[in-house]
Amino acid sequence: MTPRPTALVTGARGGIGRAIAVGLAQAGFDLAVVDLQVDEALLETVRLATDLGANAVALAGDISAIEHHETLLDAAQAAIGALSCLVNNAGVSVLSRGDLLEVSPQSFDRCHQVNTRGTFFLTQAFARRLRRQTPCEQHRCIITITSSNVHAVSTLRGEYGISKAGLSMASRLFAVRLADEGIGVYEVQPGLIATEMTVPSKARYDAEIERGLTAIKRWGQPEDVARVVTTMATGGLPYTVGQAVPVDGGLLIPKF
């Protein structure tokens, strides 16, 4: 009997992370879902995955604490078996939106420590682990969620865009480094996705979407991102190396 594929999903207590976990469970994955603490929201993600037949476990982990990455991976492997997929979804936004000339070192460092540095070194630790394992029948992959702000400039949250742009480069670097070893590395760039994080901007973007900001005149849903991630995780893009897939309803396509 072929073992079930396994995935570790960071930032999984809600929104895009939860939708990704559910999508992977539907695709037959067993899951370790991670967030800063094991709270009711993270346990709800586990329940949703379990209801779909997955063996799922909730783990507490701060990806910015790189000294704990190996412990986190060990715990995930002990719970669900050798890992075949990492989904880097955890991230933070700015401490407060505002003038680029007033960005604080605290907000800049926070975005860098979590979004860029933490994700880079978790990816590195995971890739090393995959290389030590005996290759299996499952598609081995690393999927990183960045943002449309890799390309679209937002001066009100510049430190966030910088951190995600760096993460996009990291994803391409790992993609090239690991391509010849049978490890797929992918990037997803969500646009305007309806989550708890985007609630404060809803009224503003509702009007902009209606005026044609996006080619598809609606907010993206977490499930839209999850469908793309599941396609990648199940090996649906076997000849793709380093290309990012926008999930943005046409937000970044030049229009006139």
Secondary structure, DSSP 4 states (H G I P E B T S, - for coil): -PPPPEEEEES-SSHHHHHHHHHHHHTT-EEEEEESS--HHHHHHHHHHHHTT--EEEEE--TT-GGGHHHHHHHHHHHH-S--EEEE------SS---GGG--HHHHHHHIIIIIIIHHHHHHHHHHHHHHSPP-SSPEEEEEE--GGGTS--GGGHHHHHHHHHHHHHHHHHHHHHGGGTEEEEEEEE-SB-SGGGGGGHHHHHHHHHTTSSSS-S-B-HHHHHHHHHHHHTTS-TT--S-EEEESTTTTS---
